[in-house]
Amino acid sequence: MTIKELAKIAGVSAKTVSRVINNEEHVTPETKEKVLKTIKETNYKPNIYAQSLRKKVQKNILVSILKNKNLPVPQWIEILINELVERGNKMGYTLLMETYSNAEDIEKISMLNSSIGFLDGVVVFYEKKDDPRVALLKASDVPYIIFDKAYDESSSYVTNDDYAAMMEGTEYLLARGCDIVELLLGNKSPTNLEREKGAVKAYENKNTELKKLKVKYGIAHIRDAYEYTKKRIKSKNVPKAFFVSGDEKVLGVYKALQEEGINVPEDVSVMGFDNIPTSEFYHPSLTTIEQNYFKMSEAIFDYFSNIQNTLKKEEIRVKTRLVIRSSVK
């Protein structure tokens, strides 16, 4: 039996059960008696691993990543997690991480489900609409924050200032004479919709015909970018610039262009988004939007540190920076 199931039987939250098991304060005698009675009746045995975590450290933060099972975790997430680990160590937190490829994993085998009462906070990556992780966290009273703009309107989140970032990047392309731009985005998430709005605003600011901007959704990984670029080349309708949401996907664009003898930036300009460390060493080196991983890590831990002082929803947007290199003419 999981702590979540025990909590449901007792009619309390998983966090309350955790407090009773660990003999913490802030539990009324009546509630404590009810939980202890349920533990005895169900012969509940606490998760030993989770208990050991509680004894070793003051607070545990879980990073929960829902990903495509056929693809590795993107490099930018690894960079942000490294920042979170370093900051967490200094603040007395232990950072745990697990990845899932579908909702069934979350319900059956995840730490998020089995040990939720021993978690002090959760960072949710790649939230989906009606995400079961969010439903579980709400029901369990565990503080959580979404990375990227949230689907759930009641959830707090931290993200780049995606609207301003895309507007700045697009205005730079327009200033360099790249008025026919293809914006390659992933799924139609709240974050990507914000990025599209930022690009549209740049066209309006520069009094440029909006029909010259083409937005393509569904470019989720490198192969998508490669195949789409090849298709555009074959149609004899190549834009003046590709603006790719994700530096790693730029490799697919580069490969397709190079195979067809199209030079970057002489024939076509290319811009990315993330500024992962390897983007500096692309050929040509990539002009891109830099995420401020340090500030985002700081914002996430500030949120958990102050969670006891506020119940209001927080929308945290971190400023980005345009990094100019050699891929835009």
C-alpha positions in Angstrom: 0.0 0.0 0.0 1.3 3.5 -0.9 1.0 6.5 1.4 -1.4 8.0 -1.1 -3.8 5.0 -0.7 -3.5 5.1 3.1 -4.3 8.8 3.1 -7.4 8.2 1.0 -8.7 5.5 3.4 -8.0 7.8 6.4 -9.6 10.8 4.6 -6.6 13.1 4.9 -3.7 14.2 2.6 -0.6 12.2 2.0 1.4 15.0 3.7 -0.7 14.7 6.8 0.1 10.9 7.0 3.8 11.7 6.5 3.6 14.2 9.4 2.0 11.6 11.7 4.6 8.9 10.7 7.4 11.3 11.4 5.8 12.6 14.6 5.8 16.2 13.4 3.8 19.1 14.7 0.8 20.8 13.1 -1.4 17.7 13.4 -4.5 17.8 15.7 -4.8 14.9 18.2 -8.0 13.8 16.5 -6.4 13.6 13.1 -3.3 11.8 14.5 -5.5 9.2 16.2 -7.5 8.6 13.0 -4.3 8.1 10.9 -2.7 5.8 13.5 -5.9 3.7 13.7 -5.9 3.4 9.9 -2.2 2.4 9.9 -2.9 -0.3 12.4 -6.1 -1.6 10.6 -4.3 -1.8 7.2 -1.0 -3.1 8.6 0.7 -0.3 6.6 4.5 -0.4 6.3 6.2 2.9 5.4 8.4 3.0 2.3 11.9 2.3 3.8 13.7 4.2 1.0 11.5 7.3 1.5 11.9 7.2 5.3 15.7 7.1 4.9 15.6 10.1 2.7 13.6 12.0 5.4 16.2 11.1 8.0 19.2 12.0 6.0 18.2 15.5 4.8 15.8 18.2 5.8 14.1 18.6 2.5 13.6 16.5 -0.7 12.8 18.0 -4.1 11.8 15.8 -7.0 12.4 16.7 -10.6 9.7 15.0 -12.6 10.3 14.8 -16.4 7.7 13.4 -18.9 9.6 12.6 -22.1 9.6 10.7 -25.4 10.9 7.3 -24.5 12.9 7.1 -27.7 14.8 10.4 -27.1 17.4 11.4 -24.5 16.7 14.3 -22.1 17.6 17.5 -23.9 20.9 19.1 -23.0 19.3 22.3 -21.7 17.4 20.3 -19.0 20.7 18.7 -17.9 22.2 22.1 -17.6 19.3 23.4 -15.5 19.3 20.3 -13.3 23.0 20.7 -12.6 22.3 24.3 -11.5 19.4 23.0 -9.3 21.6 20.3 -7.7 24.4 22.8 -6.9 22.0 25.3 -5.4 20.1 22.7 -3.6 23.2 21.3 -1.9 24.0 24.7 -0.6 20.5 25.2 0.8 20.2 21.8 2.5 18.0 20.1 -0.1 18.4 16.8 -1.8 17.4 16.7 -5.5 15.8 13.5 -6.8 15.0 13.0 -10.5 12.9 10.5 -12.4 11.6 10.4 -16.0 8.4 8.8 -17.4 7.4 8.0 -20.9 3.6 7.7 -20.3 0.9 8.3 -17.6 0.9 4.6 -16.7 4.4 4.9 -15.4 3.4 7.7 -13.1 0.5 5.7 -11.6 2.3 2.4 -11.3 6.1 2.7 -10.7 6.9 6.4 -9.9 8.4 7.8 -6.8 6.0 10.7 -7.3 3.1 8.2 -6.6 4.7 5.8 -4.1 6.7 8.3 -1.9 4.8 11.5 -2.3 4.3 12.1 1.4 8.1 12.3 1.8 8.6 15.0 -0.8 8.8 18.7 0.1 8.4 19.9 -3.4 8.2 18.9 -7.1 9.4 20.6 -10.3 7.3 19.4 -13.2 8.9 19.4 -16.7 7.0 18.9 -19.9 3.5 19.3 -18.4 0.7 18.0 -20.5 -2.9 19.2 -20.6 -4.8 17.5 -17.7 -1.4 16.1 -16.5 -1.9 13.3 -13.9 1.2 14.5 -12.0 -0.5 17.9 -11.4 -3.8 16.2 -10.3 -1.8 13.9 -7.9 0.2 16.8 -6.4 -2.9 18.9 -5.9 -4.7 16.1 -4.1 -1.6 15.5 -1.9 -0.9 19.1 -0.9 2.7 18.9 -2.0 4.1 22.2 -3.2 5.0 22.1 -6.9 6.0 24.4 -9.7 5.8 23.9 -13.5 8.7 24.6 -15.7 7.4 26.5 -18.7 4.1 28.3 -18.9 1.5 26.0 -17.3 -1.6 24.5 -18.9 -3.3 24.5 -15.5 -4.4 28.0 -14.7 -4.1 27.5 -11.0 -0.5 26.3 -11.1 2.6 28.4 -10.4 5.3 28.2 -13.0 8.7 29.5 -13.9 9.7 30.1 -17.6 11.7 32.2 -19.9 10.2 35.5 -20.9 9.3 33.7 -24.2 7.3 36.5 -25.7 10.1 39.0 -25.3 12.8 36.5 -26.3 11.1 35.6 -29.6 10.3 39.2 -30.3 13.9 40.2 -29.8 15.2 37.4 -31.9 12.8 38.0 -34.8 13.5 41.7 -34.8 17.2 41.0 -35.1 16.5 38.8 -38.2 14.3 41.4 -39.7 17.0 44.1 -39.1 19.5 41.8 -41.0 17.2 41.6 -44.0 15.7 38.3 -43.2 12.0 39.2 -43.7 10.9 35.7 -44.9 11.2 33.6 -41.7 10.1 30.1 -40.8 9.6 29.6 -37.1 9.9 25.9 -36.2 8.2 25.0 -32.9 7.3 21.8 -31.0 3.7 21.1 -29.9 1.1 23.8 -29.3 2.0 24.3 -25.7 1.3 27.5 -23.8 5.1 28.3 -24.1 5.2 27.8 -27.8 2.1 29.8 -28.3 3.8 32.7 -26.4 6.8 32.3 -28.7 4.6 32.6 -31.8 3.0 35.7 -30.4 6.4 37.3 -29.8 7.4 36.7 -33.4 4.2 38.1 -34.7 4.7 41.2 -32.6 8.2 41.7 -34.1 6.7 41.8 -37.6 4.1 44.3 -36.4 6.8 46.5 -34.8 8.8 46.5 -38.0 5.8 47.1 -40.2 6.6 43.9 -42.1 3.9 41.9 -43.9 2.8 39.1 -41.6 2.3 36.7 -44.5 6.1 36.5 -44.7 6.2 34.7 -41.4 5.5 31.0 -41.5 5.0 29.1 -38.2 5.4 25.3 -38.2 4.4 23.3 -35.2 5.2 19.6 -34.6 9.0 20.0 -34.9 9.8 18.0 -31.8 13.3 16.7 -32.4 16.3 16.7 -34.8 14.8 14.3 -37.4 11.6 16.4 -37.6 13.7 19.5 -38.3 15.8 17.6 -40.9 12.8 16.2 -42.8 10.9 19.4 -42.8 13.8 21.4 -44.1 14.4 18.9 -46.9 10.8 19.2 -47.8 11.0 23.0 -48.0 14.1 22.7 -50.2 12.4 20.4 -52.6 9.5 22.8 -52.9 11.9 25.5 -54.1 10.4 27.7 -51.4 13.3 28.2 -48.9 13.0 31.1 -46.5 15.6 33.7 -45.8 15.9 32.4 -42.2 14.9 29.4 -40.1 14.3 30.3 -36.4 14.4 27.0 -34.6 13.0 26.6 -31.1 15.7 24.4 -29.6 19.5 24.5 -30.5 19.7 20.7 -30.8 17.1 20.7 -33.6 19.2 23.2 -35.5 21.5 20.2 -36.4 18.7 18.8 -38.5 18.3 22.0 -40.3 22.1 22.4 -40.9 22.4 18.8 -42.2 19.5 19.2 -44.7 20.9 22.5 -46.0 24.4 21.3 -46.3 23.3 18.1 -48.2 21.7 20.4 -50.8 24.7 22.7 -51.1 22.9 25.6 -49.3 25.3 27.7 -47.3 24.7 29.2 -43.8 24.5 32.2 -43.5 25.3 33.2 -47.1 22.2 31.6 -48.6 20.0 31.1 -45.5 20.3 32.4 -41.9 19.6 30.2 -38.9 18.8 31.1 -35.3 18.3 28.8 -32.3 16.9 29.0 -28.8 18.6 27.7 -25.6 22.3 28.5 -26.1 23.5 25.0 -25.1 27.3 24.8 -24.7 27.7 22.9 -28.0 26.0 25.6 -30.1 29.1 27.7 -30.0 31.0 24.9 -31.8 28.4 24.3 -34.6 29.7 25.2 -38.1 28.9 28.0 -38.4 28.6 28.9 -34.7 25.0 29.4 -33.8 23.2 32.7 -33.1 20.7 31.9 -30.4 18.6 32.9 -27.4 20.3 32.2 -24.1 18.3 30.9 -21.2 19.5 32.1 -17.8 19.8 28.8 -16.0 21.3 30.4 -12.9 18.3 32.8 -12.5 15.8 30.0 -13.2 17.3 27.7 -10.6 17.3 30.6 -8.1 13.6 31.4 -8.8 12.6 27.7 -8.3 14.3 27.4 -4.9 13.0 30.9 -3.9 9.6 29.6 -4.6 10.0 26.5 -2.4 11.7 28.6 0.4 8.8 31.1 0.5 5.9 28.6 0.0 4.9 28.8 3.6 4.4 32.5 3.4 2.0 32.6 0.4 -0.7 30.6 -1.2 -1.1 32.7 -4.2 -0.2 31.5 -7.7 3.2 32.8 -9.0 4.1 33.4 -12.6 7.8 33.8 -12.9 9.4 35.0 -16.2 13.2 35.1 -16.5 14.8 37.4 -19.0 16.8 35.9 -21.8 19.7 37.2 -23.8 20.4 37.3 -27.6 23.8 35.7 -28.4 25.1 36.8 -31.7 27.5 34.5 -33.6 28.0 33.5 -37.2 24.8 31.8 -38.4 22.9 35.0 -39.3 24.2 37.1 -42.1 
